[in-house]
Amino acid sequence: MNILFVMYDQLRFDYLSCAGHPHLHTPNFDQIAAMGVRFTNAYVQSPICGGSRMCFYTGRYASSHGAHWNGFPLKVGEQTLGDHLRKISMSCHLIGKTHMTVDGEGMERLGLDPDSLIGVRTSECGFDPWVRDDGLWAEGPDGFYDERRSPYNEYLKSKGYDGTNPWADYANAGVKDGQIASGWFFDNTDLPANIREEDSETPWLTTEAIRFIDQAQGPWCAHLSYIKPHWPYIVPAPYHAMYGTEHVPPATRADEETEEAHPVYDAFMNGPVGRAFQDEEVRNKVIPAYMGLIKQCDDQLGRLLHHLEATGRMQDTMIVLTSDHGDYLGDHWLGEKNLFHDPSVKVPMILYDPRETAKGTRGTTCDALVESIDLAATFIDAADGTVPDHIIEGRSLLPWLRGETPEWRDYAISEYDFSATPVAVKLGLEPRDCRLFMVFDGRYKLMHCAAPGLRNMLFDLETDPDELHDLAKTDAHRDIEARLLAHLHDWGLRMSQRTTRSEDQIKAMRGASTGKGILIHLKDGSEVDEKLTQKYRGPARQDHLKD
């Protein structure tokens, strides 16, 4: 069996018709949901691109692998999906984005040639890259944000788009009054992108995925990773005009949230992104464009599914649809992601398993607390491997697909390191103190900050599903805070760094040294099996005796 692991960037869990969106019609997402299982309580382990993706790819929490934020390198030696799958004879390929930063210093220390096979895999998060394109080819006075070559820009140039950066001038810009109108500015997001729709990012990457599938020899895992609907929020015609202000929901927010707000939350609310999305004119332009980007993603998914069906690959390919995090879009007075409200940290997750064992759960939903790290374990399990649970911290989802009710976690964890953000500077915090944690037990959600003296945030999603009332502003729920903090304490004591020996290997080591003649702290030898001391109890040999 093959695995098609599809990730969208910044796609909210509730912006699909199968998840109940009132205006967006996403029939191809819905088709996979009808063929498989839609997990309704899936949480990422960090609400930021780089940190979240490293959790997906390693199957480990952010504090285990250490690459918490964009630009934080993933340590040389961290095993990823490719490492695990290749051990069980499944190849692992990248088509699109990883947002991974290479540990160049570590590679140099170990003498790894970046152009060698191991060097490429170490530089590409363990994948064999079909095409790597992180999709942010911004250019400022200090150079490009991404210093690698841009395969997408090269493609655009081959199609006749001019300039050094057609990504910025065409794919992510419109035209206003005869001038380029950048998609970086929210005022321009209602314009059609200055590009033929078939040449825009999502169709281009879909074509690359089809090219890969047509030549691939299985079993394979292909990570198809789209940049959209991530900003810049601008989409080509006809998608730019499919939705209007009548499709923009009121922001989920309350004045109460701004009163006695947690200092970190307050700083994000009053930052430039938060203030921008508090402007209804911004929301009325951005959200229709965001919806148009999602509609284009769904149409391209349909194109991909049609190809799988036409070539007979639908019967031997597991399909997984998910996102690296969500997007506030003005909810809770915020834009972007960063904190732990559901619009930011909860993601869509849909799994289709073509095998007969999953027949009984087709078209169902599962509300178990699922974490993004569970996918790594699931893929290893699906490839008939044994999940190395001393390394992988997630759990296989296959039992849920088979209709079983496995022993499961009692809470989900997410982490966010904001040490590299202006919020840290504004609050005067040292980098080591800029860590946030979420603990969610299915009803109560705790947000805890490592900085000394800062209180918690607490929400009851049973009585307050929109997370508007911070219960930690008073002392009335300190017992619940204490219980969730105890969960965080227990999680913090997990065995996360003992990755070179499994439980079974350690059990096999117990007493092994005695069989090799290491007999320490014995009085007369009667404490151990006689065979271990026989060598020392045999008849004295002349050559062992001294005068």
C-alpha atoms as one frame of an Amber mdcrd trajectory, in Angstrom:
protein
   0.000   0.000   0.000   1.059   3.599  -0.678   0.421   6.701   1.439  -0.526
  10.116   0.037   0.016  12.540   2.927  -1.560  15.871   1.937  -1.026  18.960
   4.077  -2.506  22.409   3.540  -0.945  25.422   5.192  -3.079  27.466   7.585
  -6.374  25.677   6.771  -8.925  26.035   9.562 -10.725  22.932  10.796 -14.160
  24.499  10.239 -13.676  25.851   6.684 -14.871  22.674   4.926 -18.433  21.741
   4.074 -18.026  18.313   5.717 -17.169  20.217   8.919 -20.314  22.334   8.636
 -19.193  25.536   6.917 -22.375  27.318   5.794 -21.045  28.712   2.489 -17.961
  26.804   1.343 -18.750  23.716  -0.726 -15.753  21.362  -0.737 -17.027  18.176
  -2.430 -13.609  16.563  -2.789 -12.673  16.937   0.870 -16.165  15.638   1.568
 -15.574  12.648  -0.723 -12.539  11.544   1.277 -14.501  12.057   4.500 -17.261
   9.827   3.062 -14.670   7.179   2.170 -12.825   7.319   5.468 -12.880   8.776
   8.978 -12.927  12.471   9.882 -11.287  13.143  13.238 -13.112  16.048  14.872
 -10.692  16.723  17.740  -7.285  16.829  16.063  -4.726  19.186  17.600  -1.291
  20.212  16.374   1.629  20.175  18.785   2.617  23.749  17.930   0.561  26.494
  16.245   3.417  27.744  14.050   4.523  26.377  10.672   8.049  25.188  11.433
   7.450  23.830  14.924   4.222  22.089  13.933   5.683  20.429  10.857   8.681
  19.107  12.736   6.217  17.422  15.111   4.338  15.848  12.186   7.570  14.631
  10.582   9.287  13.282  13.704   6.208  12.029  15.557   7.589  13.882  18.587
   6.600  16.865  20.708   8.289  20.210  20.079  10.212  20.074  23.356  11.488
  16.636  22.348  12.900  17.589  18.949  13.749  21.204  19.862  12.799  22.921
  16.574  10.105  25.041  18.188   9.858  27.942  15.773  10.485  28.922  12.167
  14.238  29.034  11.583  15.061  26.747  14.517  17.076  23.887  12.940  15.999
  20.302  13.371  18.944  18.604  15.063  21.090  16.208  13.057  20.193  12.804
  14.397  16.456  13.391  14.843  14.755  10.535  13.028  11.893  11.474  10.745
   9.234   9.724   8.689  11.679   8.919   5.917  14.104   7.243   8.309  11.407
   5.084   9.864   9.650   4.140   6.630  12.780   3.290   4.666  13.673   0.743
   7.382  10.513  -1.158   6.422  11.038  -0.799   2.661   8.757   2.178   1.986
  10.255   5.167   0.186   9.358   8.663   1.408   9.155  11.708  -0.858   8.474
  15.434  -0.602   6.331  17.428  -3.030   6.118  21.019  -1.782   6.789  22.616
   1.575   8.447  21.501   4.820   9.559  24.823   6.399  12.461  22.836   7.828
  15.746  24.599   8.622  18.807  22.430   8.256  21.248  21.953  11.129  24.214
  23.143   9.061  26.547  23.319  12.041  25.708  19.763  13.001  26.265  18.512
   9.460  29.621  20.262   9.292  30.652  18.838  12.664  29.877  15.320  11.443
  31.442  15.863   8.020  28.194  15.305   6.095  28.390  16.380   2.462  25.179
  18.328   1.673  25.203  16.848  -1.846  25.483  13.227  -0.705  22.388  11.042
  -0.296  22.517  11.247   3.499  23.303  14.964   3.269  20.257  15.644   1.093
  17.977  13.650   3.345  19.342  15.395   6.435  18.776  18.753   4.724  15.253
  17.850   3.579  13.759  16.591   6.841  14.347  12.959   5.930  12.478  13.113
   2.629  13.725  12.361  -0.854  12.641  15.607  -2.519  10.686  15.384  -5.762
  10.340  19.168  -5.549  10.983  21.288  -2.448   9.293  24.669  -2.452   8.380
  26.397   0.793   6.383  28.975  -1.132   7.558  32.197   0.497   9.742  33.908
  -2.089   9.565  37.324  -0.501  12.336  39.768  -1.354  13.423  42.643   0.845
  16.392  45.014   1.067  18.444  42.266   2.728  17.695  39.619   0.108  15.228
  36.768  -0.221  13.447  35.329   2.817  14.217  31.863   1.441  17.771  31.633
   0.134  17.262  28.356  -1.767  16.356  28.225  -5.443  12.654  28.545  -6.212
  11.380  25.735  -8.452   8.078  27.581  -8.750   9.746  30.796  -9.894  11.692
  28.780 -12.465   8.440  27.275 -13.695   6.847  30.727 -14.008   9.809  32.035
 -15.967   9.517  29.064 -18.330   5.901  30.116 -18.915   6.902  33.646 -19.888
   6.416  35.512 -16.629   9.226  38.041 -16.388  11.278  39.562 -13.580  13.495
  38.080 -10.919  10.578  37.112  -8.665   7.378  36.331 -10.577   6.065  34.666
  -7.391   5.707  38.168  -5.940   4.802  40.075  -9.122   2.282  37.631 -10.579
   1.204  34.732  -8.371   0.802  36.870  -5.246  -0.100  40.267  -6.638  -2.950
  41.872  -8.537  -3.034  44.883 -10.813  -4.547  48.224  -9.814  -4.401  51.372
 -11.936  -1.880  49.694 -14.227   0.520  49.002 -11.332   1.435  45.840  -9.443
  -0.747  45.629  -6.337   0.989  43.346  -3.849  -0.968  40.670  -2.050   0.967
  41.578   1.080  -1.450  44.512   1.490  -4.905  43.546   2.694  -6.414  46.322
   0.587  -5.499  44.292  -2.496  -6.732  40.856  -1.455 -10.045  41.246  -3.301
  -8.213  41.594  -6.629  -7.617  38.611  -8.906  -4.021  37.427  -8.802  -2.047
  38.589 -11.823  -1.613  35.073 -13.220  -3.341  32.440 -15.314  -5.184  30.182
 -12.875  -3.520  27.039 -14.228  -0.100  28.566 -13.500  -0.824  29.499  -9.877
   0.785  27.653  -6.989  -1.856  25.078  -6.144  -2.388  23.735  -9.715   1.371
  23.730 -10.306   2.022  21.597  -7.235  -0.864  19.266  -8.109   0.738  18.702
 -11.515   4.014  17.859  -9.784   2.185  15.342  -7.578   0.610  13.665 -10.607
   4.000  13.511 -12.326   5.450  11.851  -9.234   2.656   9.289  -8.915   2.889
   8.325 -12.582   6.523   7.270 -12.245   6.597   6.041  -8.641   7.321   2.428
  -7.787   5.640   1.391  -4.563   5.360   1.085  -1.770   5.805   4.848  -1.314
   4.791   7.670   0.994   4.412  11.023  -0.771   4.070  14.166   1.311   2.152
  16.629  -0.872   2.451  19.902   1.015   0.615  22.959  -0.310   1.462  26.545
   0.672  -2.140  27.711   0.396  -4.478  28.945   1.820  -1.606  30.560   3.759
  -1.081  34.262   3.105  -0.568  36.277   0.952  -4.356  36.086   0.740  -4.828
  36.542  -2.990  -6.219  34.080  -5.532  -6.617  34.115  -9.330  -9.897  34.458
 -11.206 -12.498  33.072 -11.028 -11.891  32.175  -7.371 -11.365  35.794  -6.291
 -15.038  36.587  -6.949 -16.754  33.420  -5.698 -17.383  34.804  -2.208 -18.301
  38.210  -0.867 -18.990  40.100   2.316 -22.287  38.238   2.698 -20.234  35.088
   3.295 -18.075  36.635   6.036 -19.226  35.455   9.475 -19.225  37.800  12.443
 -15.963  37.536  14.343 -16.102  35.217  17.344 -14.970  37.608  20.022 -16.210
  39.445  23.097 -15.276  42.640  24.919 -14.749  40.495  27.998 -11.650  39.006
  26.369  -9.901  42.385  26.367 -10.595  43.026  30.054  -7.812  41.914  32.427
  -6.405  39.895  29.568  -3.405  37.655  30.072  -0.303  39.760  29.243   0.821
  37.505  26.360  -2.689  37.400  24.901  -3.006  41.167  25.334   0.286  41.738
  23.511  -0.832  39.647  20.545  -4.234  41.367  20.459  -2.540  44.760  20.362
   0.134  43.775  17.856  -0.055  44.790  14.190  -1.695  41.544  13.024  -4.312
  41.612  15.766  -5.146  45.254  15.102  -5.408  44.615  11.362  -7.938  41.816
  11.810  -9.978  43.923  14.217 -10.754  46.088  11.174 -13.940  44.778   9.541
 -12.858  46.118   6.163  -9.818  43.834   6.371 -11.925  40.807   7.308 -14.385
  41.561   4.519 -11.568  41.418   1.967  -9.371  38.683   3.431 -11.975  36.047
   4.276 -13.536  35.845   0.787 -10.017  35.502  -0.662  -9.193  32.830   1.949
 -12.356  30.956   0.990 -11.453  31.261  -2.705  -8.021  29.754  -1.981  -9.678
  26.835  -0.180 -12.119  26.325  -3.056  -9.174  26.180  -5.465  -7.467  23.652
  -3.165 -10.604  21.520  -3.225 -10.859  21.659  -7.009  -7.236  20.606  -7.352
  -7.833  17.794  -4.867 -10.615  16.682  -7.189  -8.200  16.695 -10.097  -5.792
  14.555  -8.077  -8.511  12.112  -6.983  -9.723  11.752 -10.557  -6.198  10.812
 -11.609  -5.890   8.252  -8.803  -9.200   6.700  -9.834  -8.325   6.693 -13.545
  -5.007   4.956 -12.897  -6.342   2.463 -10.345  -4.308   3.926  -7.491  -7.304
   4.735  -5.299  -7.487   1.054  -4.339  -3.926   0.838  -3.029  -3.291   4.325
  -1.628  -4.066   5.612   1.864  -5.033   9.302   1.675  -4.549  11.686   4.592
  -5.741  15.312   4.542  -4.694  17.750   7.259  -3.184  21.170   8.025  -0.201
  22.424  10.013  -2.362  24.905  11.992  -5.356  27.186  11.563  -5.989  30.918
  11.188  -7.775  33.256  13.608  -9.172  35.534  10.836 -10.201  38.074  13.470
 -11.659  35.651  16.009 -10.612  36.472  19.582  -9.307  39.849  18.318  -6.440
  38.054  16.595  -5.044  37.233  13.182  -2.641  34.492  12.118  -2.161  31.685
  14.715   0.190  31.702  17.745  -2.157  30.918  20.652  -4.281  27.899  21.548
  -7.880  28.781  20.749  -9.459  26.193  18.456  -9.303  28.340  15.283  -5.517
  28.300  15.645  -4.535  24.911  17.095  -7.317  22.575  15.946  -6.979  21.210
  12.411  -8.885  19.118   9.899  -7.760  15.498   9.788  -9.347  12.992   7.405
  -7.997   9.476   6.779  -9.021   7.090   4.023  -7.676   3.523   4.235  -8.560
   1.464   1.138  -8.167  -1.874   2.912 -11.063  -4.104   3.833 -10.268  -3.733
   7.538 -11.458  -0.104   7.390 -14.723  -0.856   5.586 -16.884  -0.617   8.694
 -15.928   2.985   9.557 -16.295   4.618   6.145 -18.097   7.945   6.326 -17.889
   8.221  10.105 -16.429  10.753  12.508 -14.245  10.124  15.558 -14.085  12.586
  18.455 -11.068  11.057  20.233  -8.325  13.484  21.248  -5.925  13.121  18.338
  -2.509  14.772  18.061  -0.608  15.535  14.879   2.243  13.282  16.053  -0.134
  10.332  15.703   0.270  10.356  11.923   3.902   9.208  12.026   2.889   6.214
  14.129  -0.079   5.576  11.836   2.075   5.510   8.701   4.579   3.074  10.226
   1.710   0.852  11.359   0.044   1.062   7.925   3.319  -0.052   6.327   3.305
  -3.149   8.596   6.128  -1.815  10.723   6.488  -1.801  14.488   6.162   1.686
  15.943   9.361   2.493  17.884   7.602   3.995  20.886  10.859   4.992  22.549
  11.231   7.497  19.667   7.747   8.114  18.260   5.534   9.769  20.872   2.297
   9.562  18.883  -0.080   6.610  18.651  -1.375   4.802  15.578  -4.877   5.780
  14.450  -5.451   2.495  12.626  -7.461   0.944  15.499  -9.998   3.763  15.155
 -10.186   3.119  11.409 -10.889  -0.556  12.130 -13.774   0.353  14.424 -11.919
  -0.527  17.614 -11.810   1.551  20.805  -8.163   1.483  21.875  -6.825   2.678
  25.198  -6.271   6.356  24.512  -4.874   9.581  25.900  -6.738  11.659  28.466
  -5.438  15.001  27.246  -3.769  16.711  24.291  -0.672  18.896  24.507   0.500
  21.794  22.364   3.494  24.102  22.823   4.456  27.514  21.489   7.811  29.266
  21.803   7.381  32.987  21.128  10.947  33.942  22.061  11.743  35.253  18.560
   8.659  37.495  18.336   8.157  41.197  19.138   5.798  40.103  21.918   8.784
  38.769  23.870  10.528  42.131  23.530   7.385  44.035  24.495   6.995  41.991
  27.678  10.712  42.149  28.496  11.034  38.364  28.709  14.179  36.315  28.368
  14.003  33.739  25.540  13.996  30.806  27.972  10.818  32.129  29.601   8.851
  32.551  26.366   7.173  29.172  26.350   3.455  28.503  26.301   1.729  25.162
  26.887  -1.792  23.965  26.207  -3.419  21.081  28.055  -6.876  20.066  26.781
  -8.785  17.177  28.335 -11.764  17.266  25.982 -13.654  19.771  28.106 -11.277
  22.129  29.876  -8.417  23.849  28.104  -5.521  25.319  30.101  -2.987  27.728
  28.621   0.109  27.966  30.802   3.081  30.314  30.440   6.537  29.358  31.697
   7.398  32.974  32.526   7.455  33.571  36.291   4.522  35.497  37.709   2.153
  35.090  34.750  -1.189  33.455  35.452  -2.903  30.731  33.442  -5.827  30.967
  31.051  -8.677  28.451  31.388 -11.732  27.691  29.257 -14.655  25.294  29.634
 -15.533  24.236  26.087 -18.658  22.418  27.242 -20.371  25.571  28.503 -18.284
  28.021  26.452 -17.440  26.347  23.113 -16.293  29.659  21.625 -13.658  30.101
  24.384 -14.692  33.626  25.309 -14.736  33.411  29.124 -11.344  33.020  30.778
 -12.141  31.219  34.034  -8.647  31.795  35.412  -9.398  35.485  35.974 -10.921
  34.461  39.319 -10.107  31.864  41.972 -13.303  29.856  41.419 -11.718  27.113
  39.308  -8.292  26.694  40.892  -9.000  22.982  41.442  -9.445  22.470  37.691
  -6.291  24.462  36.975  -4.417  22.265  39.464  -5.695  19.085  37.804  -4.634
  20.216  34.340  -1.276  21.408  35.652  -0.821  17.929  37.131  -1.352  16.527
  33.627   1.281  18.937  32.339   3.626  17.820  35.118   3.126  14.149  34.250
   3.668  14.882  30.558   6.837  16.794  31.426   8.214  13.675  33.123   7.800
  11.530  29.998  10.841   9.632  28.726  11.495  11.723  25.615  15.257  11.603
  25.097  16.064   7.924  25.619  15.824   7.245  21.896  18.746   4.868  21.316
  17.356   1.910  23.281  13.830   0.539  23.155  12.013  -0.932  26.148  12.615
  -4.460  24.828  16.297  -3.776  24.232  16.665  -2.497  27.785  14.919  -5.581
  29.185  17.316  -7.772  27.213  20.259  -5.902  28.744  19.212  -6.771  32.290
  21.781  -9.144  33.741  23.580  -9.572  30.416  26.921  -8.542  31.896  26.888
 -11.470  34.331  26.900 -13.861  31.384  30.127 -12.239  30.282  31.783 -12.820
  33.616  31.101  -9.518  35.374  30.153 -10.679  38.886  30.126  -7.717  41.216
  29.245  -7.386  44.891  28.974 -11.131  45.564  29.861 -12.591  48.924  30.405
 -16.223  47.916  28.646 -16.687  44.563  25.504 -18.281  45.951  23.533 -15.161
  45.039  23.549 -15.998  41.297  22.944 -19.021  39.074  25.625 -21.670  39.601
  26.536 -21.754  35.906  27.750 -18.161  36.168  30.371 -19.115  38.772  31.291
 -22.597  37.543  34.426 -21.282  35.853  35.677 -20.136  39.217  34.684 -23.278
  41.168  36.253 -25.995  38.980  39.272 -28.108  39.998  42.400 -26.074  40.417
  44.642 -26.291  37.408  48.376 -26.359  37.884  48.933 -23.384  35.598  46.599
 -21.306  37.733  48.494 -22.008  40.939  51.391 -20.050  42.194  54.030 -21.123
  44.654
